[in-house]
Amino acid sequence: MTSFDPISEGLYCFFNDILVYSQNKEEHVRHLRVVFDTLVQHKLFAKWAKCKFASSEIDYLGHIVLGQGVGANLGKVKSMINWPKPKTLKSLRFFGLNTLLPGSSRVMRLLHVH
């Protein structure tokens, strides 16, 4: 089995997701072989219906991962921009402001006044 340094050579794991990123197709095949060999060795498996191979762009955790880097998913950003402006204290609480910010009750009062 071939080994490689996961972080510097193109592997990112988060919970039950495995992202493999490579400079070219040959390197991608080599990385996938290491990942699959490791899964087999530990008696783990991938759900093929959820796998996506040799893609130049993927949607992952609300972000778009490209060869050039990571960016925001514009569809999700657009939804946030178009979200109706909160007009009541109750609608502000929907966003969790009362629990996320220290001194949030003061902030909530200020937002409620305007």
N, C-alpha and C positions, 0 to 999 in steps of 0.2 A: 504494500500500500504506500502510495506517495504521500508525503506530508508537506504542509506549508503553513506559514504563519497566517492565521485566519484574518486578522485585522489588516495587516499590511498587504495581503495578497487577495483580498476581495471577498470576504465572507462576513456577514452581519447576521446575528441571531437575536431575535426578540420574542420572548415567550415561545409560541409554537410556529413562528415564521423564520424562514431561512432565506436571506437575500444573498445571492452570489453575483458579484460584479467583476467584470474582466475587461482587459484591453482589446482582446480579439477573440475570434471564435475558437481557436486552438486552446488558448488559455482558459476559456469558459468551459470547454469540454474537460480539461484537466481538473479544474476546480470542482465541477459537478461529480467527476469520478471520485474525488476525495470525499465529498459530502455523502454520496451514495454508499461508498465503502464504509464510512463511519456509521451511517444509519444501520446498515446491515450488521455490522460488528456489534452494535448495541441493541439489536433486535427492535429497531424503530422503523417506522415506515412513513412515506409521504402519501397524501391523498392526491392522486393524479388529477382529479377534477379541479383542484385548487392550484395546481402548478402552472407556471408560465415560464417558458424557456426562450432564450436568445432574443429578448425584447430590449429595445433601445429606450423604452419608457414604461414605468409602472406607477400605478396609484397605490400608495402605501401609507396607512395611518393618516389620511387626510393630506398627504403631500404627494407631489409628483417627483419621482426619482428619475433623473436623466443621466446620460453620460457626462454632461457638463456639471452636474451637481443636483442639489435638491431645491425644489421650489414649492410654493403654495399651490394647492389645487384651486384654480380660479373659480370653478363651480361652487366650491364651499365658501370662498371669499365673497363671491357675488351674493350668495344666500345671506351671509352675515351683513353685508352692506344694505341689502334690501329688507332686512328685518325691521318691522315696525318700531318706531321710536316709543320707548316705554312712557306711559302717561300716568300710571298709578304706582303707588308704593308696592302693591302686590306684584305688579309686572316687573318691577326692579328686583324683587326678591327671587323671581324666577331665574335670574342670572346668577344667583348665589352670592350677591354682593354682601349680604348680611353676615356671611360666614367666612368669606375669603380675605377681607381686608381688616387690619387692626383699626379700631375706631370707625368701623363701617356704619354704625348707627348715625354718626355725625354726617358722613358722606351721604347716606340715604336721605337724611333730612334736607341737605342742600340740594340734592337732585330732585327731591319731591317738590321743593319750593319753586324751582324753575320749570 
